[in-house]
Amino acid sequence: MVLNRVVEGAKRLVSPDRPTTSGDPLLDQLRGALTADRVHLDGVQRSLLSHDASVFEGGVAGPVCYPTSVDEVVAIMKIADEHGRAVVPRGAGTGLAGGAIPLGAPIVVAMTKMNRILDLDIDNRIVWVQPGVINLDLTRYLRPLGYHFAPDPSSQQVCTIGGNVANNSGGPHCLAYGVTNAHVVAIEAVVPSGDVLALGGLDAEPLGFDLRGIFVGSEGTLGIATKVAVTITKNPPSVRTLLLSFDSVRDAANTVSGVIAAGVVPAAMEVMDAKITAAVEHYVGAGYPLDAEAVLLAEVDGSEAGIDIDADRIADVGREHNATEVRFAKSEDERALLWKGRKTAFGAIAQIAPDYYLHDTVVPRSKLADVLEEVYAIAERHDLLVMNVFHAGDGNLHPLLIFDGREPGVLARVHAAGDEIISASLAAGGVLSGEHGIGVEKQKFMDDMFSHADLDHQNRLRRAFDPTCRANPGKVLPMGHSCADIQALRRVPSGVWG
């Protein structure tokens, strides 16, 4: 679906009478600050960067800039300020909440060329990276040295550290190790005025307010990260991975709560229902059972003696909750294949339909089974196929609504079902997002979770960094708050690149 939108957008942007050079002062200044080959106006580039991996529509990218240094990001911000233009930072475009889509025709700052690992301090377990470094590339760099970067989103093969910081991303192993915020100690960031800020620090207790913690998860609304210091995690001496099969999703969900109640905190616990399990098995042949209504993938790591005790306890709890099979991975290859299946679950959907809407809410573990039953009922009411695969250990749900975007009216049903899933999660005492962010997807639900005073103070904090609301405008905060009032931004400016 994204590819179709890119092609259609490119056709709109490219026409025989549209000049490829502008004479526009804004463009001339951007090209002078960078180089002409790193300020793009062609239709394909602008259309491609007008979308992320979500199902949400925005405006269209204005000039697309690819900086390679903090000085160039500063220059872009100052030029944008001079011309009163909005700026949207962008990583790999894997976001699922519409956080990177442009509203109006802003300058899009693609950070993918700032992709170097800058400095490694093994003694203090700190590495400085540029925001365009791919998540998995960082772990591949560290693994031979005995370390890894713990946050591991399902998109880790392509998502960037800067994107992880923007959305406070998690992943299967965040149950034991925490989401991105727990692994970021310092950030160099450029705010819309063009000033460079140092947020956080390498000291155990940096002085002042925790502005680093505010910036992580701010979805580009406070500025652009140009350098990030992250902690690295020592590779565990031993790992045990289990696959438990169940005749119902409820039994799998209740097992998750039972494991935590038993005092075991695994490195990861992931649940997949029968439909997504079958899709994955046919896609990669991971060795998943095809006769189970749900499978639970659990992993423990640490000392040899300790993990054997924890793994056996998980197996016992599973059997107490009617597990029909408990299987231990017998080798590293088998373990890797089981995780490959989980990490490629979303790609496996292409066998079934061309499009999907991947949701993201969090509910109390004790309510997992009840909310999952509601999700199935919601999908049935809207005549949609739903598959469930989720970070069960921390209650992070990821229902997949599967559809063909070419079917008339289907997107309206998808969005309606998505709204009901959010409402059901909130009613169960949950929250709006575990790792995808708010973006434009969940803006209208912020009023349901926060009071007017809460949102007002969030808006004031944002304006302390961005007084004119030009950094990724129209995201996160709902309408009625100054940085969310984006009607003016929806007007595409006149001129050749508008």
Secondary structure per residue as TSV (DSSP state, phi and psi in degrees):
chain	resnum	aa	ss	phi	psi
A	1	M	-	360.0	-42.6
A	2	V	H	-60.9	-42.0
A	3	L	H	-61.8	-42.0
A	4	N	H	-59.7	-41.6
A	5	R	H	-66.7	-35.4
A	6	V	H	-63.8	-46.6
A	7	V	H	-63.4	-45.3
A	8	E	H	-63.0	-40.6
A	9	G	H	-64.8	-38.9
A	10	A	H	-64.6	-38.1
A	11	K	H	-63.2	-37.5
A	12	R	H	-69.4	-33.9
A	13	L	H	-85.0	-22.3
A	14	V	-	-110.4	123.0
A	15	S	-	-146.3	157.5
A	16	P	T	-57.5	-29.9
A	17	D	T	-96.7	8.3
A	18	R	S	-93.2	117.6
A	19	P	-	-69.9	148.4
A	20	T	S	-90.3	-10.6
A	21	T	-	-118.7	156.4
A	22	S	-	-114.3	-43.4
A	23	G	-	74.5	3.5
A	24	D	-	-73.7	130.2
A	25	P	H	-57.6	-39.0
A	26	L	H	-59.6	-48.7
A	27	L	H	-65.3	-41.4
A	28	D	H	-60.6	-40.6
A	29	Q	H	-68.6	-40.5
A	30	L	H	-63.0	-42.9
A	31	R	H	-66.9	-33.3
A	32	G	H	-70.8	-33.8
A	33	A	H	-75.6	-32.7
A	34	L	S	-107.7	-122.9
A	35	T	-	-141.8	158.2
A	36	A	G	-58.9	-32.7
A	37	D	G	-77.6	-5.1
A	38	R	G	-115.3	16.6
A	39	V	E	-127.1	105.3
A	40	H	E	-100.6	141.2
A	41	L	-	-125.8	-3.3
A	42	D	-	-67.3	152.9
A	43	G	H	-61.2	-41.3
A	44	V	H	-64.9	-46.3
A	45	Q	H	-60.5	-47.3
A	46	R	H	-68.4	-37.4
A	47	S	H	-70.1	-41.7
A	48	L	H	-59.8	-43.0
A	49	L	T	-86.9	11.3
A	50	S	T	-92.7	1.5
A	51	H	-	-134.9	156.0
A	52	D	-	-119.2	-158.3
A	53	A	S	-85.1	8.6
A	54	S	S	-88.2	-179.7
A	55	V	S	-100.4	16.6
A	56	F	-	-99.1	141.8
A	57	E	-	-98.1	147.1
A	58	G	-	-129.9	-137.4
A	59	G	-	-96.7	-131.2
A	60	V	-	-140.6	142.9
A	61	A	-	-63.1	138.2
A	62	G	-	-81.0	-140.5
A	63	P	S	-60.2	138.7
A	64	V	E	-105.4	119.0
A	65	C	E	-110.5	140.6
A	66	Y	-	-120.6	85.3
A	67	P	-	-72.7	158.8
A	68	T	-	-123.7	1.8
A	69	S	S	-153.1	162.8
A	70	V	H	-63.2	-35.4
A	71	D	H	-61.2	-36.9
A	72	E	H	-71.9	-35.0
A	73	V	H	-65.4	-41.2
A	74	V	H	-58.6	-45.2
A	75	A	H	-62.0	-43.1
A	76	I	H	-60.4	-45.5
A	77	M	H	-62.7	-41.6
A	78	K	H	-69.4	-37.9
A	79	I	H	-65.9	-43.2
A	80	A	H	-60.9	-40.9
A	81	D	H	-63.1	-43.3
A	82	E	H	-60.4	-36.6
A	83	H	H	-97.8	2.1
A	84	G	T	65.7	30.0
A	85	R	-	-97.6	146.3
A	86	A	-	-76.9	156.9
A	87	V	E	-130.5	131.8
A	88	V	E	-119.4	113.9
A	89	P	E	-77.5	152.5
A	90	R	E	-148.4	138.9
A	91	G	S	-102.8	-118.7
A	92	A	S	-86.4	-6.2
A	93	G	S	76.8	22.6
A	94	T	-	-89.8	1.4
A	95	G	-	-61.1	148.0
A	96	L	S	-117.5	8.9
A	97	A	S	-118.6	10.5
A	98	G	S	77.5	17.1
A	99	G	T	-68.3	-24.8
A	100	A	T	-104.9	3.3
A	101	I	S	-77.6	140.8
A	102	P	-	-78.7	141.9
A	103	L	S	-111.0	125.9
A	104	G	S	83.1	-134.0
A	105	A	S	-139.6	64.9
A	106	P	-	-78.0	168.5
A	107	I	E	-71.8	126.5
A	108	V	E	-99.5	124.7
A	109	V	E	-106.9	100.5
A	110	A	E	-87.2	121.1
A	111	M	-	-95.0	12.1
A	112	T	T	-69.8	-20.2
A	113	K	T	-84.3	-11.6
A	114	M	-	-92.8	79.1
A	115	N	-	-129.0	34.1
A	116	R	-	-102.4	144.2
A	117	I	E	-85.0	119.0
A	118	L	E	-92.2	-43.4
A	119	D	E	-158.1	136.1
A	120	L	E	-122.3	125.8
A	121	D	E	-117.7	91.6
A	122	I	T	-62.2	-40.9
A	123	D	T	-57.8	-41.6
A	124	N	T	-99.7	1.9
A	125	R	T	57.0	48.5
A	126	I	E	-128.3	138.5
A	127	V	E	-132.9	132.8
A	128	W	E	-92.9	129.9
A	129	V	E	-133.4	155.9
A	130	Q	-	-81.1	159.2
A	131	P	T	-68.3	-20.2
A	132	G	T	-85.0	1.8
A	133	V	-	-65.3	131.2
A	134	I	B	-71.8	137.4
A	135	N	H	-52.3	-52.5
A	136	L	H	-69.5	-30.9
A	137	D	H	-61.9	-35.9
A	138	L	H	-64.5	-45.0
A	139	T	H	-65.0	-38.9
A	140	R	H	-63.1	-35.6
A	141	Y	H	-67.3	-38.3
A	142	L	H	-84.3	-27.9
A	143	R	G	-56.7	-43.9
A	144	P	G	-63.8	-19.1
A	145	L	G	-90.2	-1.6
A	146	G	T	94.2	16.3
A	147	Y	E	-135.2	171.0
A	148	H	E	-155.3	168.1
A	149	F	-	-97.4	118.0
A	150	A	-	-66.8	-44.6
A	151	P	-	-59.5	127.0
A	152	D	-	-136.0	69.2
A	153	P	-	-54.8	157.1
A	154	S	T	-59.7	-25.0
A	155	S	T	-91.2	18.9
A	156	Q	T	-62.0	-19.0
A	157	Q	T	-69.4	-19.6
A	158	V	T	-130.8	-22.4
A	159	C	-	-73.6	156.9
A	160	T	B	-106.0	159.5
A	161	I	H	-61.6	-39.9
A	162	G	H	-59.9	-40.5
A	163	G	H	-66.9	-38.7
A	164	N	H	-60.4	-41.9
A	165	V	H	-64.6	-44.2
A	166	A	H	-59.6	-39.1
A	167	N	H	-106.3	2.1
A	168	N	T	51.0	54.8
A	169	S	-	-67.4	158.5
A	170	G	-	-120.0	-111.4
A	171	G	-	127.4	172.4
A	172	P	T	-54.4	-37.5
A	173	H	T	-89.8	11.2
A	174	C	H	-74.0	-14.2
A	175	L	H	-57.7	-47.4
A	176	A	H	-92.8	-32.4
A	177	Y	H	-103.9	-13.3
A	178	G	-	89.8	162.3
A	179	V	-	-81.8	-175.7
A	180	T	G	-54.7	-39.7
A	181	N	G	-55.6	-30.9
A	182	A	G	-74.2	-8.6
A	183	H	G	-121.3	5.5
A	184	V	E	-108.2	124.5
A	185	V	E	-108.3	-25.0
A	186	A	E	-154.8	149.7
A	187	I	E	-139.4	133.2
A	188	E	E	-95.2	124.8
A	189	A	E	-136.6	146.9
A	190	V	E	-107.1	122.8
A	191	V	-	-91.5	167.6
A	192	P	T	-56.8	-25.4
A	193	S	T	-71.0	-14.9
A	194	G	S	97.4	-2.7
A	195	D	-	-72.2	146.7
A	196	V	E	-103.4	124.8
A	197	L	E	-111.4	147.2
A	198	A	E	-107.6	111.4
A	199	L	E	-106.5	130.9
A	200	G	E	75.8	-159.9
A	201	G	-	175.5	173.2
A	202	L	S	-86.0	-9.5
A	203	D	S	-67.8	152.7
A	204	A	S	-60.9	-36.4
A	205	E	S	-131.0	81.8
A	206	P	-	-59.6	147.2
A	207	L	S	-73.3	154.5
A	208	G	S	87.0	-175.5
A	209	F	-	-68.0	156.8
A	210	D	-	-83.3	73.1
A	211	L	H	-70.2	-24.9
A	212	R	H	-59.9	-46.9
A	213	G	H	-64.6	-30.9
A	214	I	H	-70.2	-38.4
A	215	F	H	-71.0	-38.8
A	216	V	T	-66.3	124.4
A	217	G	T	89.2	5.7
A	218	S	S	-85.0	-1.3
A	219	E	T	57.9	35.5
A	220	G	T	77.9	7.5
A	221	T	S	-86.4	-6.4
A	222	L	S	-110.1	-14.6
A	223	G	-	150.6	-166.1
A	224	I	E	-121.3	124.6
A	225	A	E	-73.5	131.7
A	226	T	E	-115.4	-13.0
A	227	K	E	-158.9	139.1
A	228	V	E	-135.4	132.7
A	229	A	E	-101.3	120.4
A	230	V	E	-120.5	151.7
A	231	T	E	-82.5	148.8
A	232	I	-	-111.9	149.9
A	233	T	E	-111.4	134.4
A	234	K	E	-68.3	137.2
A	235	N	-	-62.3	134.5
A	236	P	-	-67.3	147.5
A	237	P	S	-66.7	-31.6
A	238	S	E	-145.3	151.0
A	239	V	E	-138.6	140.6
A	240	R	E	-126.3	132.6
A	241	T	E	-122.7	132.5
A	242	L	E	-121.2	147.7
A	243	L	E	-124.2	117.2
A	244	L	E	-110.8	136.2
A	245	S	E	-108.4	147.3
A	246	F	E	-139.7	157.3
A	247	D	S	-89.6	-2.3
A	248	S	-	-152.0	149.6
A	249	V	H	-65.3	-34.2
A	250	R	H	-60.7	-42.9
A	251	D	H	-62.9	-40.1
A	252	A	H	-64.0	-44.2
A	253	A	H	-65.3	-40.8
A	254	N	H	-68.4	-28.7
A	255	T	H	-62.9	-40.5
A	256	V	H	-58.2	-49.2
A	257	S	H	-62.9	-37.6
A	258	G	H	-65.3	-37.4
A	259	V	H	-63.9	-47.3
A	260	I	H	-64.4	-40.9
A	261	A	H	-63.6	-27.1
A	262	A	T	-78.8	-0.5
A	263	G	T	88.3	12.9
A	264	V	-	-103.4	127.3
A	265	V	-	-115.9	94.6
A	266	P	-	-66.9	164.8
A	267	A	S	-66.3	-32.3
A	268	A	E	-158.3	147.6
A	269	M	E	-143.5	116.1
A	270	E	E	-123.4	135.8
A	271	V	E	-114.5	138.2
A	272	M	E	-130.9	138.3
A	273	D	E	-85.3	178.4
A	274	A	H	-61.8	-40.6
A	275	K	H	-65.9	-46.1
A	276	I	H	-72.0	-31.9
A	277	T	H	-62.2	-44.5
A	278	A	H	-64.2	-42.2
A	279	A	H	-61.1	-43.3
A	280	V	H	-65.3	-44.0
A	281	E	H	-62.7	-40.0
A	282	H	H	-72.0	-21.0
A	283	Y	H	-85.6	-46.7
A	284	V	H	-124.2	-7.4
A	285	G	-	60.4	53.8
A	286	A	-	-80.7	-7.3
A	287	G	-	91.3	18.9
A	288	Y	-	-77.1	146.9
A	289	P	-	-72.4	143.3
A	290	L	S	-100.5	-0.5
A	291	D	S	-108.2	10.2
A	292	A	-	-100.6	143.4
A	293	E	S	-77.9	-20.6
A	294	A	E	-160.5	150.1
A	295	V	E	-126.4	147.7
A	296	L	E	-118.8	119.2
A	297	L	E	-99.9	116.6
A	298	A	E	-124.2	145.7
A	299	E	E	-139.9	136.8
A	300	V	E	-124.3	147.3
A	301	D	E	-140.0	161.6
A	302	G	E	138.8	-147.8
A	303	S	S	-71.2	153.0
A	304	E	H	-54.9	-50.7
A	305	A	H	-64.7	-42.1
A	306	G	H	-65.2	-42.0
A	307	I	H	-73.7	-29.1
A	308	D	H	-62.9	-41.6
A	309	I	H	-63.7	-46.6
A	310	D	H	-65.4	-41.9
A	311	A	H	-64.1	-41.6
A	312	D	H	-65.5	-36.7
A	313	R	H	-66.4	-41.1
A	314	I	H	-60.7	-43.6
A	315	A	H	-60.6	-42.9
A	316	D	H	-63.2	-44.8
A	317	V	H	-62.7	-39.8
A	318	G	H	-59.7	-44.5
A	319	R	H	-65.3	-37.0
A	320	E	H	-62.2	-24.0
A	321	H	T	-108.1	31.4
A	322	N	T	73.5	28.6
A	323	A	-	-60.0	131.4
A	324	T	S	-86.7	-19.9
A	325	E	E	-154.6	140.6
A	326	V	E	-126.4	120.1
A	327	R	E	-123.0	133.6
A	328	F	E	-101.1	132.2
A	329	A	-	-62.0	128.9
A	330	K	-	-91.7	-10.3
A	331	S	S	-152.8	166.8
A	332	E	H	-65.0	-35.0
A	333	D	H	-63.7	-42.6
A	334	E	H	-66.4	-42.2
A	335	R	H	-59.0	-47.6
A	336	A	H	-61.9	-35.7
A	337	L	H	-70.1	-39.7
A	338	L	H	-60.7	-42.1
A	339	W	H	-73.9	-31.4
A	340	K	H	-60.4	-40.5
A	341	G	H	-60.2	-45.4
A	342	R	H	-65.7	-42.1
A	343	K	H	-72.9	-20.5
A	344	T	T	-104.0	15.2
A	345	A	H	-57.9	-41.3
A	346	F	H	-70.6	-35.0
A	347	G	H	-65.7	-29.4
A	348	A	H	-66.7	-19.9
A	349	I	G	-62.1	-26.0
A	350	A	G	-59.6	-21.0
A	351	Q	G	-70.0	-19.8
A	352	I	T	-106.0	-45.7
A	353	A	-	-155.9	157.8
A	354	P	S	-76.4	-16.0
A	355	D	E	-134.6	153.8
A	356	Y	E	-150.9	156.1
A	357	Y	E	-117.3	111.3
A	358	L	E	-94.3	117.5
A	359	H	-	-90.2	171.9
A	360	D	-	-159.0	100.8
A	361	T	E	-135.5	168.8
A	362	V	E	-127.0	133.7
A	363	V	-	-128.7	157.9
A	364	P	-	-56.8	141.3
A	365	R	G	-55.4	-35.5
A	366	S	G	-65.9	-18.1
A	367	K	G	-103.2	2.1
A	368	L	H	-52.7	-53.3
A	369	A	H	-62.2	-42.5
A	370	D	H	-65.0	-44.5
A	371	V	H	-67.6	-37.4
A	372	L	H	-60.9	-40.4
A	373	E	H	-62.8	-38.4
A	374	E	H	-64.1	-39.2
A	375	V	H	-60.2	-45.1
A	376	Y	H	-62.0	-39.9
A	377	A	H	-67.8	-39.4
A	378	I	H	-61.8	-46.4
A	379	A	H	-61.7	-40.2
A	380	E	H	-64.6	-40.9
A	381	R	H	-61.8	-32.8
A	382	H	T	-98.4	12.3
A	383	D	T	55.3	49.9
A	384	L	-	-126.4	149.1
A	385	L	E	-85.7	129.2
A	386	V	E	-123.0	141.3
A	387	M	E	-127.0	143.3
A	388	N	E	-117.5	126.1
A	389	V	E	-143.3	127.6
A	390	F	E	-157.8	159.5
A	391	H	E	-78.7	84.2
A	392	A	G	-66.3	-30.7
A	393	G	G	-59.5	-35.7
A	394	D	G	-111.6	17.9
A	395	G	T	71.6	20.5
A	396	N	E	-88.0	105.7
A	397	L	E	-85.1	142.3
A	398	H	-	-135.2	67.0
A	399	P	E	-65.1	136.4
A	400	L	E	-106.1	114.9
A	401	L	E	-92.0	116.4
A	402	I	E	-98.8	132.3
A	403	F	E	-159.2	172.0
A	404	D	-	-115.0	111.0
A	405	G	T	-62.6	-13.7
A	406	R	T	-79.6	-12.6
A	407	E	S	-74.9	124.1
A	408	P	T	-57.6	131.5
A	409	G	T	80.6	-5.1
A	410	V	H	-69.0	-34.9
A	411	L	H	-64.0	-34.4
A	412	A	H	-63.7	-40.9
A	413	R	H	-67.1	-39.0
A	414	V	H	-62.0	-47.8
A	415	H	H	-66.4	-37.1
A	416	A	H	-64.7	-42.8
A	417	A	H	-65.1	-40.5
A	418	G	H	-60.0	-42.4
A	419	D	H	-62.2	-40.4
A	420	E	H	-67.3	-35.3
A	421	I	H	-63.7	-42.2
A	422	I	H	-62.5	-46.6
A	423	S	H	-60.8	-41.0
A	424	A	H	-65.0	-38.5
A	425	S	H	-67.1	-43.8
A	426	L	H	-65.0	-39.5
A	427	A	H	-64.0	-26.5
A	428	A	T	-84.8	4.9
A	429	G	T	89.9	19.1
A	430	G	-	-90.7	-172.1
A	431	V	B	-128.6	168.4
A	432	L	S	-71.6	-32.7
A	433	S	-	-152.0	141.2
A	434	G	S	-97.7	-31.4
A	435	E	S	-159.9	-11.4
A	436	H	S	-86.1	-17.9
A	437	G	-	90.8	-178.9
A	438	I	-	-96.2	-46.6
A	439	G	T	52.6	-132.7
A	440	V	T	-101.0	-15.4
A	441	E	T	-60.5	-46.0
A	442	K	S	-113.7	12.1
A	443	Q	G	-52.5	-48.4
A	444	K	G	-68.4	-12.6
A	445	F	G	-95.2	-5.2
A	446	M	H	-62.0	-33.2
A	447	D	H	-66.3	-24.3
A	448	D	H	-78.6	-21.8
A	449	M	H	-103.1	-29.7
A	450	F	S	-121.6	149.3
A	451	S	-	-76.3	167.4
A	452	H	H	-58.5	-40.8
A	453	A	H	-64.3	-40.4
A	454	D	H	-56.8	-50.4
A	455	L	H	-67.7	-35.7
A	456	D	H	-61.8	-41.7
A	457	H	H	-73.0	-31.9
A	458	Q	H	-63.9	-39.5
A	459	N	H	-65.7	-39.6
A	460	R	H	-64.5	-39.8
A	461	L	H	-62.6	-45.1
A	462	R	H	-58.9	-43.6
A	463	R	H	-70.5	-16.8
A	464	A	H	-66.1	-32.0
A	465	F	H	-88.5	-33.5
A	466	D	-	-139.3	76.8
A	467	P	T	-58.4	-30.0
A	468	T	T	-100.3	6.6
A	469	C	-	57.9	46.4
A	470	R	-	-104.3	-5.1
A	471	A	B	-91.8	111.7
A	472	N	S	43.7	58.1
A	473	P	T	-67.1	152.7
A	474	G	T	82.7	12.7
A	475	K	S	-113.8	155.8
A	476	V	S	71.1	-68.9
A	477	L	S	-74.5	140.0
A	478	P	-	-76.8	167.0
A	479	M	T	-58.9	149.0
A	480	G	T	103.0	-8.7
A	481	H	S	-115.0	140.8
A	482	S	G	-54.9	-38.5
A	483	C	G	-78.6	-3.3
A	484	A	G	-104.9	-11.2
A	485	D	-	-79.7	95.2
A	486	I	-	-113.5	16.6
A	487	Q	T	-57.1	-39.1
A	488	A	G	-66.0	-32.1
A	489	L	G	-71.6	-22.2
A	490	R	G	-75.4	-12.9
A	491	R	S	-80.1	114.8
A	492	V	-	-72.2	125.5
A	493	P	-	-64.0	149.7
A	494	S	S	-71.9	162.4
A	495	G	S	123.3	170.8
A	496	V	T	-68.2	-29.5
A	497	W	T	-93.1	0.2
A	498	G	-	-83.4	360.0
